[in-house]
């Protein structure tokens, strides 16, 4: 099972999302080909009702604790309630471009 599939399965099991996107964005960063280290997650769930963004992110971090200790280096989170998702017209911000920062780069 790929890291992306594990992330998706764990979030589905814990949050019962109405909408879930798990995108491997590793190819946009200074990592070897076919890496699974950088992810963008958009999750819409009733479980986030009444929670601030920090609490939502902490919940996702808890669900993905093993992946964050291992293969996952970066996780861009976009967490919404169903009403917030509708108000945003079912769209989440795009990830910013990678600015480099590879350990192989001089001065890093």
C-alpha positions in Angstrom: 0.0 0.0 0.0 1.4 3.4 -0.9 1.9 6.2 1.6 -0.9 8.1 -0.1 -3.3 5.2 0.2 -2.4 4.8 3.9 -3.1 8.4 4.5 -6.4 8.2 2.7 -7.5 5.1 4.5 -6.6 6.4 8.0 -8.4 9.7 7.4 -11.5 7.9 6.0 -11.6 5.6 9.0 -11.3 8.4 11.6 -13.1 11.4 10.1 -15.7 9.8 7.8 -15.1 12.7 5.4 -17.7 14.0 2.9 -14.9 15.0 0.7 -11.2 13.9 0.8 -8.3 14.7 -1.5 -4.9 13.3 -0.8 -2.3 14.5 -3.4 1.3 13.4 -3.5 3.2 16.6 -4.3 6.6 15.2 -3.8 7.5 15.6 -7.5 7.3 19.4 -7.0 10.1 19.3 -4.4 13.8 18.5 -4.3 13.4 14.8 -3.6 14.3 11.6 -5.5 11.8 10.5 -8.2 8.8 8.5 -7.1 9.1 9.8 -3.5 6.1 10.0 -1.2 7.2 12.7 1.2 5.1 15.8 0.5 1.3 15.7 0.6 -1.6 18.1 0.2 -4.8 17.0 2.0 -8.2 18.5 1.7 -10.7 17.0 4.1 -14.3 18.0 4.7 -15.9 16.4 7.7 -18.7 17.0 10.2 -16.1 16.0 12.8 -14.6 19.5 12.5 -17.8 21.3 13.7 -17.0 23.7 16.5 -13.3 23.2 16.2 -10.7 25.9 15.3 -8.1 25.2 12.6 -5.4 24.3 15.2 -7.6 21.6 16.8 -8.5 20.2 13.3 -4.9 20.0 12.3 -4.0 18.4 15.6 -6.6 15.7 15.1 -5.2 14.9 11.6 -1.6 14.9 12.9 -2.8 12.4 15.6 -4.4 10.1 13.0 -1.2 10.3 10.8 1.3 10.2 13.6 3.2 7.1 12.3 3.4 8.5 8.8 4.6 11.9 10.1 7.4 10.2 12.0 8.5 8.2 9.0 8.1 8.8 5.3 6.1 12.1 5.4 8.2 15.2 5.5 5.5 17.8 4.7 1.7 17.9 5.0 -0.3 20.8 3.6 -3.7 20.6 5.4 -7.0 22.2 4.3 -9.7 21.2 6.8 -13.4 22.3 6.4 -16.8 21.6 7.8 -19.4 20.9 5.1 -20.8 24.5 5.4 -17.4 26.0 5.1 -16.7 23.9 2.0 -19.9 25.0 0.4 -19.1 28.7 1.2 -15.8 28.2 -0.5 -17.6 26.8 -3.5 -15.9 23.5 -2.9 -12.4 24.7 -3.5 -9.2 24.8 -1.5 -6.1 26.9 -2.0 -3.4 25.5 -4.2 0.0 24.6 -2.7 2.8 27.2 -3.2 5.7 26.5 -5.5 8.7 24.8 -3.9 11.5 27.3 -3.2 14.2 24.7 -3.0 16.0 24.0 0.2 17.6 20.6 -0.6 20.3 19.5 1.6 22.4 19.1 -1.6 22.1 22.8 -2.2 25.1 24.9 -1.1 24.4 27.0 2.0 21.4 24.9 3.3 
